[in-house]
Amino acid sequence: MTSTTVGLPDRYRPLDQVGPEEPTETGLIRCWRAKDRVLNRDVAVRVHTPAGTAAHAWITRSLTAGGLANPALAMVYDASEGSEDPDTPGGAAYVVNEWIEGETLTERLAQGPMPERDVRPMLRRLADAVAEAHRVGLALGGLTQDNVVLRPNGLVGVRAVPAATGTMEGDINALGGLLEACLTGMRPGDADARLSGPPDLVALARRARSTKPGEGLSSVAAMAAL
């Protein structure tokens, strides 16, 4: 166990560090795939350094996310702000998320664009989930190809819920970027990307990413409806 995970309850045993480090206004979040020794299951443990009051805003967002029950969002099992001394047992600031098994969107798109029959239900499920978060005032953030996971049962899930920060406008833009990536097989904004596909999806991607007055989408719920 590295020094950044000291202070976690003995219940959680870190296995592998996963995903990119996530900077916050008050520190840094790192994520581990870990074993919950009590329930004998894999979980995602995200640790904020430093602990204590510096992690308060993120923990508050996480507790709000914990009230959501949408299959496309990783469940929040446990959270603690920790103490000013993260080296003491239970002193770390952490959030425990459901570990979502499957292939990340990054891995899938390495094979090329996704077919329309897969893109439509995936985007609808993501938009519905984000809209549910927005209804309780929570902007998720972290809607990236690395955090979106295609589950083996054909469903989709978002890891790392919620991100350290986020805005509702940013979530709409990010969903548009994910749609663009699915249609092109490339990351949003790539100079070589050629946005093509079903006209309604192309138009939806452009509207979601537009910053021009009157062209963008007013909400994720509107995106889901379209």
N, C-alpha and C positions, 0 to 999 in steps of 0.2 A: 504494500500500500504506500503510495507516494505521500509527500507531506501535504499536498493539496486535499487529500481525503481524510487526514487526521481530524478526529472530532465527530465522525459519523457514528451513529449508534452501531453496536456490534451486530445488530440484525442485518445490516447491509454490507456485503462483501464485494468490493469493486473487482471486476474481471478485466475489462478492456476499456481504455478511453476511446470514445467515439465522437465523430462530428467535429466541426471546427470550434475553437474557443470563441466565446460570445462576450465581447466587451460591453460593459454597462457604464452609466455615468458615475457609478460609485465603485467599480471593481471589475471583476472578470468571472464569467461562468464557464465551468468545464463540465463535461458530461461523461459518465461511465455506464457501460452495461454492467449490471451488478446482480448478485444473487440475494434474494430475500430469504434468509435462513429460516424464518418462521414459517412462511407459506411455501417454501421450496419452489420459487418461481423466479424467472429473470425479470428485472425491472430496469428502468433508466433512472440513474441518480444524477441530478445536476447540482453542482456545488458552487455557491457564490463566495468569492473571496474579495474582501473580508466579510466576516459574519457580523451579526448584531444589527445595529440601526442602519448600516450601509445597505443591507439587503432587504430592508423593510418594504420598499415599494414593490420589489419583485415578488416577495412572499405574499403581499396583499393581492397582486394580480393572480398569483397561482391559486390562492384560496377562492377567488372568484371563478377561475377556470374549473376548480374542483366541484363547483355546483352544476356544471354542465354534464349532460349524459348523452353525448352524440357519438355514434360508432366511428365517425371519421376523425375524432379527436382523442389523442392519448389521454386516458383517465389520470387524474391526480390522486395518488394514494395517500401521500403523506407530505408534510412540509414543516419546516422549522426555521425561524429567523436565527437561531443560534445565539451565541453570546459574544461579547467583545474579546473573549479568549477562545478562539476556535480550536486550540490544541487540547482543551479539556474534553472529556467524553460528552458527546451530545452538543458540543460547542459550535459545530459547523452550521452554516446556513445552507439548507438543501431543500430540494423538491424531488419527490419520488414519483415518476410517471410510469404508466403501463409501458412495457416493452413491446413494440409493434414488430412482429416478424414479417419479413417479406423482402421484396426487391425495391430499392429506392428508385425514384423517377430518374435520377441521374444514371443509374445502371441500366434502366430500361431504354432510355433515349440514346445510349451509346450504340444501340442496335439500329437506330434510325427513327423516323417519325412514327407516331402511333396511329392505328386505323381509327376512322371516325366512330365506329361502333364502340370503341373503348374510351375514346376521349369524352364523348357526351356524358355517359353516366358518371365517369370519374369527376368531371368538372362540376356536375350538378351536386354530387355528394359533398364535394369540398365547399362549394358556394353555400349550400344549406347549412353546413356546420359553422362556417364563418358568420353567416347571418344570425345563427342562434347566439353566438358569442356577442355579436354587436347589439343584439336586443337587450342584453344585460349590461351594456356599456363597456364591454371588454374588446379591445383591439388585440388580435392574437400576435401579429408579427411572426417572423420566422417561417413564412410560407415559401420555402425554397425547394428546389429539386432534391436536395439532400435530406430534407425532413419529410417529404411526401413519400409514403411507402405503399406499394401495390401489394395488398395482402394475397396469400395463396388462394383464398376463397373468392377472389374477384372483386373484393371491396377495396377501399382506400383508407389510409390513416395518416395523420400528421403527428410526428414525434415532436418532442421539446415544446410542450404546451404549458404556459404561454412563453413567448420569447421575452427577453429582458424589457424590451420596449416595443411599441407598435402604434400605428395610427389606423383609423378606419379607411382613410384614403389610401394609405400604404397597402392595406390588405386587398383592396380592390385592384390596385395596380399590380400587386404580386400575383393575384389570380389571373389577370390578363397575361402576365408574363409566363405563367405556367401553361396557359392555353397556347400561347405563341410557340413555346418550346415544344409542346406535344405535336403541333402541326408541322414544325420545321425540323425537329430533331436537334435543334441547336439552342444554346442559351439565349435568353432574351437580349436583344440589342446587338447580337453578333452582326458584323458588317456584311457577312456573306449570307445571312439568313434571307430566305425568300418566302415571305408569308403567303401561303396558298392553301387551298382546301375548300371545304364547304363555305359558300359565301356568308352564311349567317354566323358561322364560327369566326371567320376572318374579321368580319365587322365587329363582333363582340370583343375579340382580343384588342382591336384597335381602339374601341371606345373605352375599354377598361384601363388602357394605358395612356389615354389622351389626357393632356393637361390644358387643352384649349377650352375656354368657357363655352358651355352649351353642348360640348361633344362627349364629355365623360359620362360615367354612370353615377347616379345619385346614391346608390347603395348596393350592397352585395345581394340583398333580397331582390332588387331589380335585375341583377345579373342572373340569379337563379331562375327568375321568372322567364327571362329571355332564352 
